[in-house]
Amino acid sequence: MEFGFSQKEIEFQEAVEEFLKKELPPDWPEKSRHWPGGYGTIEMPNREMADTAREFRRKLAQKGWFTIAWPEQYGGKAHSHIEQAIFDERMSYFRAPSVGIATRIAGPTILRFGTEENKQDWIPRIANAEIEMWLAYSEPDAGSDLAGIQTTAVLEGEEYVINGQKVWSTIAHLADYAWLIAKTDPDGHRHHRVSLFVVDNKSPGVTIKPLINIVGVHSFNEVFFDNVRVPAKNLIGDKNAGFYYLMTALDFERLLVGIGGFRRFFEELVEYVKQMEREGKPLGKNHSVRVKLAEIAVKIEIAYLFFWRTAEKLDKGQVPDVESSVLKLTTTELSRHLANVTMEIFGPYSQLVTESEWTPLRGMAPRGYLDCVSATIGAGTSEIQRSIIATRGLGLPRK
């Protein structure tokens, strides 16, 4: 199958690329240390880059590109999902600062399931890049099986009182609000007893403690909720319907694959091999290297096809539950394959970090090798994705 863009979509793609070249420093893609498909590199190496990222997001919001596929009455530009996908692809190719959890996960979920009061409370602030959120899903004893969470939310008058612990809480220390799932009916069926909330990080009783990830970056946290009082209006949608909202929110999360980053790094890797040729090192003539690069190139094209297919289904008004799992599985496994191949091609040099003058491609090889592991776990493990594809996509029986 081959996807082609309309003239309008081509013009939009050109406009996005022109904006990125104008608003991002010329050396931004080289300075960025984000590994395609990974979770562990959510950081800005210095204050200057952090300030640039903040200003860049503000400009995106001013153009309405923070929420380009949202309805215009909610701050969007009513673009198609294909155009949203084009925007995401170009953003990730240039390694531009991401638009975040609030915009790509919480916002679409509120638009689909939230009450009118929910929409009035949160959608304008998200669309204007005023707030950011973190995902308060995983717990010490509940990861892939989110129906097994133990955090509770008990209604007392006009407030819910929340108690519990969340872990692997990416950017909780940098965000403003938690996008939180909690148990609201201890006696109900496991799929009918949880609800979604928005919780202010500054609420009394919220304690955030850092977890340093395998890359050596503070991107994860463990967060404790000790009698945290939340306004009842911060409940998203209906009480005890949160598990089903969460499944859709996870579909949105699995679409955040940064597809353009794969192509960008692959181009840099191929250029490195060619540079070695120019320096008299016949790396590109090695049969094994050529085969490995060819395999990566094919897998990137396959991932792109799944990416466009998923966007097309969204434009038809369908929820891409199976497609999002296929896309997530394909790209996260590609992230790991790309890291392994890069380590093999670089050989002993693959162990060098950025401080060494002999480090190939800014030390991305060892960083990606460590970072890619988390990609196959976050938003549902590869095993969970295969189970979804088998049962929902192929109609195979559950065990």
C-alpha positions as CSV (number, residue, x, y, z in Angstrom):
1,M,0.0,0.0,0.0
2,E,1.2,3.5,-0.8
3,F,0.0,6.7,0.8
4,G,0.1,9.9,-1.1
5,F,-0.6,13.5,0.1
6,S,-3.0,15.9,-1.4
7,Q,-1.7,19.3,-2.6
8,K,-3.1,20.9,0.6
9,E,-1.2,18.3,2.8
10,I,2.0,18.9,0.8
11,E,1.7,22.6,1.4
12,F,1.1,22.1,5.1
13,Q,4.1,19.9,5.3
14,E,6.2,22.6,3.7
15,A,4.8,25.2,6.1
16,V,5.7,23.1,9.1
17,E,9.2,22.5,7.9
18,E,9.7,26.2,7.1
19,F,8.5,27.0,10.6
20,L,10.9,24.5,12.3
21,K,13.9,25.8,10.3
22,K,13.0,29.3,11.2
23,E,12.2,28.9,14.9
24,L,14.7,26.3,16.0
25,P,18.4,27.0,16.2
26,P,20.2,25.5,13.2
27,D,22.2,23.1,15.4
28,W,19.2,22.0,17.5
29,P,18.9,18.5,15.9
30,E,22.5,17.8,16.6
31,K,22.4,19.1,20.2
32,S,19.3,17.1,21.0
33,R,20.0,13.8,22.6
34,H,16.6,12.2,22.1
35,W,16.8,8.5,21.0
36,P,14.0,7.7,18.6
37,G,11.2,5.8,20.3
38,G,12.8,6.1,23.7
39,Y,11.5,7.4,27.0
40,G,14.6,8.0,29.0
41,T,16.0,11.1,27.3
42,I,13.4,13.6,28.3
43,E,15.8,16.4,29.3
44,M,17.4,19.6,28.2
45,P,21.2,19.4,28.4
46,N,21.5,23.1,29.4
47,R,19.4,26.1,30.5
48,E,19.7,27.7,27.1
49,M,18.0,24.7,25.4
50,A,15.3,24.6,28.1
51,D,14.5,28.3,27.5
52,T,14.5,27.7,23.7
53,A,12.1,24.8,24.1
54,R,9.7,26.8,26.3
55,E,9.7,29.7,23.8
56,F,9.2,27.3,20.9
57,R,6.2,25.7,22.5
58,R,4.7,29.2,23.1
59,K,5.0,30.0,19.5
60,L,3.4,26.7,18.5
61,A,0.5,27.6,20.7
62,Q,0.2,31.0,19.1
63,K,-0.1,29.4,15.7
64,G,-2.7,26.9,16.9
65,W,-0.3,24.1,16.1
66,F,-0.2,22.8,19.7
67,T,-3.6,21.3,19.0
68,I,-4.0,21.3,15.3
69,A,-6.5,18.5,15.0
70,W,-8.8,19.8,17.7
71,P,-12.1,21.6,16.9
72,E,-11.7,25.3,16.5
73,Q,-14.0,26.1,19.4
74,Y,-11.5,24.4,21.7
75,G,-8.4,26.2,20.4
76,G,-7.5,23.9,17.6
77,K,-7.2,24.4,13.8
78,A,-9.5,21.6,12.8
79,H,-6.8,20.0,10.7
80,S,-7.2,16.4,9.7
81,H,-5.4,13.6,11.5
82,I,-3.3,13.0,8.5
83,E,-2.1,16.6,8.8
84,Q,-1.6,16.0,12.6
85,A,0.6,13.0,11.6
86,I,2.5,15.1,9.1
87,F,3.1,17.7,11.8
88,D,4.3,15.0,14.2
89,E,6.6,13.5,11.7
90,R,8.3,16.7,10.8
91,M,8.5,17.7,14.5
92,S,10.2,14.4,15.4
93,Y,12.5,14.6,12.3
94,F,13.9,17.9,13.5
95,R,13.9,16.6,17.1
96,A,11.8,19.6,18.1
97,P,10.5,19.9,21.7
98,S,7.5,17.7,22.2
99,V,4.0,19.1,22.7
100,G,3.5,16.9,25.8
101,I,1.1,14.7,27.7
102,A,-1.6,17.3,28.3
103,T,-1.9,18.1,24.6
104,R,-1.6,14.6,23.1
105,I,-3.2,12.4,25.7
106,A,-5.3,14.2,28.3
107,G,-6.7,16.8,26.0
108,P,-8.1,14.4,23.3
109,T,-9.5,12.2,26.1
110,I,-11.3,15.1,27.7
111,L,-12.7,16.2,24.3
112,R,-14.0,12.7,23.7
113,F,-15.3,11.8,27.2
114,G,-15.2,14.8,29.4
115,T,-18.2,16.8,30.7
116,E,-18.7,20.3,29.3
117,E,-17.4,21.6,32.6
118,N,-14.2,19.5,32.2
119,K,-13.7,21.0,28.7
120,Q,-14.2,24.5,30.0
121,D,-11.8,23.9,32.9
122,W,-8.9,22.3,31.0
123,I,-9.1,22.5,27.3
124,P,-8.3,26.3,26.9
125,R,-5.3,26.0,29.3
126,I,-3.9,23.0,27.4
127,A,-4.4,24.6,24.0
128,N,-2.6,27.8,25.1
129,A,0.4,25.8,26.5
130,E,-0.3,27.1,30.0
131,I,-0.1,23.7,31.7
132,E,1.6,20.3,31.4
133,M,0.6,17.0,32.9
134,W,2.2,13.7,33.8
135,L,0.7,10.2,33.6
136,A,-0.2,8.9,37.1
137,Y,-1.0,5.3,36.0
138,S,1.6,2.8,37.1
139,E,2.0,1.6,40.7
140,P,4.5,-0.7,42.5
141,D,2.1,-3.6,42.0
142,A,0.2,-2.5,38.9
143,G,1.8,-1.8,35.6
144,S,0.5,-3.5,32.5
145,D,-2.6,-4.6,34.5
146,L,-3.9,-1.1,35.4
147,A,-7.2,-2.5,36.6
148,G,-5.2,-3.7,39.6
149,I,-4.3,-0.3,40.9
150,Q,-4.6,0.4,44.7
151,T,-4.7,4.2,44.8
152,T,-8.1,5.2,46.1
153,A,-10.3,8.3,45.7
154,V,-13.1,8.7,48.3
155,L,-15.8,11.3,47.9
156,E,-16.3,13.5,50.9
157,G,-18.7,16.3,50.2
158,E,-17.5,18.3,47.3
159,E,-14.0,16.8,47.3
160,Y,-12.3,13.5,46.6
161,V,-9.6,12.4,49.1
162,I,-6.8,10.5,47.3
163,N,-4.4,8.1,48.9
164,G,-1.8,5.9,47.2
165,Q,1.5,5.8,45.3
166,K,2.5,6.0,41.7
167,V,5.8,5.1,40.2
168,W,7.8,5.5,36.9
169,S,6.0,8.9,36.8
170,T,7.7,10.6,33.8
171,I,8.3,14.4,34.2
172,A,6.1,14.5,37.3
173,H,8.7,16.9,38.8
174,L,8.4,19.2,35.8
175,A,4.6,19.1,35.2
176,D,1.8,21.0,36.8
177,Y,-0.9,18.4,37.1
178,A,-1.3,14.6,37.4
179,W,-3.5,12.8,34.9
180,L,-4.5,10.2,37.5
181,I,-6.3,6.9,37.6
182,A,-7.7,5.9,41.1
183,K,-10.1,3.4,42.5
184,T,-13.5,4.9,43.4
185,D,-15.6,1.8,44.0
186,P,-13.6,-0.8,46.0
187,D,-16.4,-3.4,45.6
188,G,-17.1,-3.0,41.9
189,H,-15.9,-5.1,39.0
190,R,-12.3,-4.5,38.3
191,H,-13.2,-2.7,35.0
192,H,-16.0,-0.7,36.6
193,R,-14.3,0.7,39.7
194,V,-11.8,3.3,38.7
195,S,-12.0,6.9,37.6
196,L,-9.8,9.5,35.9
197,F,-8.9,12.8,37.7
198,V,-6.8,15.8,37.2
199,V,-4.7,16.6,40.4
200,D,-2.7,19.7,41.0
201,N,0.9,18.9,41.9
202,K,0.9,21.7,44.4
203,S,-1.9,20.1,46.5
204,P,-1.0,19.4,50.1
205,G,-0.1,15.8,50.5
206,V,1.6,15.3,47.1
207,T,5.2,14.2,47.5
208,I,7.5,13.7,44.5
209,K,10.7,11.8,44.8
210,P,13.2,11.3,41.9
211,L,14.1,8.0,40.2
212,I,17.3,8.2,38.1
213,N,16.9,6.1,35.0
214,I,19.3,3.8,33.3
215,V,20.6,6.6,31.1
216,G,21.5,8.6,34.2
217,V,18.7,11.1,33.7
218,H,16.1,12.3,36.2
219,S,13.0,11.7,34.1
220,F,11.2,9.2,36.3
221,N,9.7,9.7,39.8
222,E,7.8,8.0,42.5
223,V,4.9,10.0,43.8
224,F,2.9,9.7,47.0
225,F,-0.6,10.9,47.7
226,D,-1.4,11.3,51.4
227,N,-5.0,12.5,52.0
228,V,-4.8,14.8,48.9
229,R,-8.1,16.7,48.5
230,V,-9.2,17.2,44.9
231,P,-12.4,19.2,43.8
232,A,-15.1,16.8,42.7
233,K,-15.3,18.7,39.4
234,N,-11.8,17.4,38.6
235,L,-13.3,14.0,38.0
236,I,-13.1,13.4,34.2
237,G,-16.4,12.2,32.6
238,D,-18.4,9.7,34.6
239,K,-17.5,8.1,37.9
240,N,-16.2,4.5,37.6
241,A,-15.8,4.7,33.8
242,G,-12.1,5.6,34.0
243,F,-10.8,2.2,32.8
244,Y,-12.5,2.6,29.5
245,Y,-11.4,6.2,29.2
246,L,-7.9,5.0,30.0
247,M,-7.9,2.4,27.2
248,T,-8.6,5.2,24.7
249,A,-6.0,7.4,26.4
250,L,-3.5,4.6,26.0
251,D,-4.3,4.4,22.3
252,F,-3.5,8.1,22.0
253,E,-0.2,7.5,23.9
254,R,0.8,4.7,21.6
255,L,0.6,7.1,18.7
256,L,3.4,9.2,20.1
257,V,6.1,7.3,18.3
258,G,8.3,10.1,17.0
259,I,8.5,8.4,13.6
260,G,10.6,11.1,12.0
261,G,13.4,10.6,14.5
262,F,14.1,7.1,13.2
263,R,14.6,8.4,9.7
264,R,16.8,11.2,10.9
265,F,19.1,9.0,12.9
266,F,19.3,6.4,10.2
267,E,20.4,9.1,7.7
268,E,23.1,10.1,10.2
269,L,24.2,6.5,10.6
270,V,24.4,6.0,6.8
271,E,26.4,9.2,6.5
272,Y,28.8,8.0,9.2
273,V,29.4,4.8,7.2
274,K,30.1,6.9,4.1
275,Q,32.4,9.2,6.0
276,M,34.4,6.1,7.1
277,E,34.7,5.2,3.4
278,R,36.1,8.6,2.6
279,E,38.6,8.2,5.4
280,G,39.8,4.9,3.9
281,K,37.9,2.6,6.3
282,P,35.8,0.3,4.0
283,L,32.9,0.0,6.5
284,G,30.3,0.3,3.7
285,K,31.8,-2.6,1.8
286,N,31.3,-5.0,4.7
287,H,28.5,-7.3,3.7
288,S,27.1,-7.6,7.2
289,V,26.9,-3.8,7.6
290,R,25.1,-3.4,4.3
291,V,22.6,-6.2,5.2
292,K,21.9,-4.7,8.7
293,L,21.4,-1.2,7.2
294,A,19.1,-2.5,4.6
295,E,17.0,-4.3,7.2
296,I,16.7,-1.1,9.2
297,A,15.7,0.9,6.1
298,V,12.9,-1.6,5.3
299,K,11.6,-1.6,8.9
300,I,11.5,2.2,8.9
301,E,9.4,2.2,5.8
302,I,7.0,-0.4,7.3
303,A,6.7,1.7,10.4
304,Y,5.8,4.8,8.3
305,L,3.1,2.8,6.5
306,F,1.5,1.8,9.9
307,F,1.9,5.4,11.0
308,W,-0.1,6.8,8.0
309,R,-2.6,4.0,8.2
310,T,-3.4,4.9,11.9
311,A,-3.9,8.5,11.0
312,E,-6.2,7.6,8.1
313,K,-8.4,5.5,10.5
314,L,-8.7,8.4,12.9
315,D,-9.9,10.6,10.0
316,K,-12.6,8.1,9.4
317,G,-13.8,8.6,12.9
318,Q,-12.6,5.2,14.1
319,V,-10.6,4.4,17.3
320,P,-7.4,2.8,16.1
321,D,-7.1,0.4,19.1
322,V,-5.4,-2.5,17.1
323,E,-3.5,-0.1,14.8
324,S,-2.1,1.9,17.7
325,S,-0.8,-1.4,19.2
326,V,0.7,-2.5,15.9
327,L,2.3,0.9,15.5
328,K,3.6,1.0,19.1
329,L,5.0,-2.6,18.8
330,T,6.6,-1.9,15.5
331,T,8.4,1.3,16.4
332,T,9.6,0.3,19.9
333,E,11.0,-3.0,18.6
334,L,12.6,-0.9,15.8
335,S,14.1,1.4,18.4
336,R,15.8,-1.6,20.0
337,H,16.9,-3.1,16.7
338,L,18.4,0.3,15.6
339,A,20.3,0.6,18.8
340,N,21.7,-2.9,18.5
341,V,22.8,-2.4,14.9
342,T,24.4,0.9,15.7
343,M,26.4,-0.6,18.5
344,E,27.5,-3.4,16.2
345,I,28.6,-1.0,13.4
346,F,30.5,1.3,15.8
347,G,32.3,-1.6,17.5
348,P,34.5,-0.7,20.4
349,Y,33.7,3.0,19.7
350,S,30.1,2.4,20.6
351,Q,31.0,2.4,24.3
352,L,32.3,6.0,24.2
353,V,30.2,8.8,25.7
354,T,29.9,12.4,24.6
355,E,33.0,13.6,26.6
356,S,35.4,11.7,24.3
357,E,36.7,13.3,21.1
358,W,36.4,9.9,19.4
359,T,32.7,9.4,20.1
360,P,30.7,8.7,16.9
361,L,27.4,10.6,16.5
362,R,27.6,12.5,19.8
363,G,27.5,9.3,21.9
364,M,24.0,8.3,20.8
365,A,24.9,4.6,20.5
366,P,25.4,3.7,24.2
367,R,22.6,6.2,25.1
368,G,20.1,4.6,22.7
369,Y,21.2,1.1,23.7
370,L,20.2,1.8,27.3
371,D,17.2,4.0,26.5
372,C,15.5,1.7,24.0
373,V,14.7,-0.9,26.8
374,S,12.1,1.4,28.3
375,A,10.3,2.0,25.0
376,T,9.2,-1.7,25.0
377,I,7.7,-1.3,28.5
378,G,6.0,2.1,28.6
379,A,2.3,2.4,27.5
380,G,2.0,-1.3,27.6
381,T,4.7,-3.9,27.1
382,S,5.4,-5.6,23.8
383,E,3.8,-8.7,25.2
384,I,0.6,-6.7,25.9
385,Q,0.6,-5.3,22.4
386,R,0.9,-8.7,20.9
387,S,-2.0,-9.9,23.0
388,I,-4.2,-7.0,21.8
389,I,-3.3,-7.6,18.2
390,A,-4.1,-11.3,18.6
391,T,-7.4,-10.9,20.4
392,R,-8.8,-7.7,19.0
393,G,-7.2,-7.8,15.6
394,L,-7.1,-11.4,14.7
395,G,-10.0,-12.6,16.8
396,L,-7.9,-15.3,18.6
397,P,-9.3,-16.7,21.9
398,R,-7.9,-15.5,25.2
399,K,-6.1,-18.0,27.3
